[in-house]
Amino acid sequence: MGLRKNTVKYRYISLILFQKRTMQCELCERKMERLTVHHLVPRQATRRKQAEPGATVDICSACHKQIHALFNNKYLAQELNTLEKLRNEPQMYKFLSWVKKQDSRKRVKVIRPR
C-alpha cells in the first residue's frame, strides 16, 4: 500500500527528501529552505470526530505563526479551510502583501491583532 499524497506522513517524508532544495511557501510564495505543514482543517477538529486528518499545505514558519496568531481553530475549520480562503482573508492578505517583500533568510515577526 502506497502513501496517499495528502496525508501528513507523505508530506513529512517529502519534506525530508527535498529538504536541501529551496522550496516555495504556498501562501506568501517566498523561496525558503524549510517549510512547515499546516492542516487546513485543524487536527483538533478531526481528532474529535476520529476523522482522517485533512489536506495540508506547505508554508513558511512566518505564515504559519501569523495564521495561528490571528485565528482560532474553530474559525480556521469552519471559515478558512482552503488555501484560497486563507489568502483572501483581509488580515491575512495584508500580512502576505507585507511578508512577500521581506528577506526569506531573516526571521519575521508575527503581527498580532490589536
Summary of the structure (lengths in Angstrom):
residues: 114
radius of gyration: 14.4
end to end distance: 48.7
largest distance: 48.7
contacts: 285
relative contact order: 0.16
helix: 42%
strand: 11%
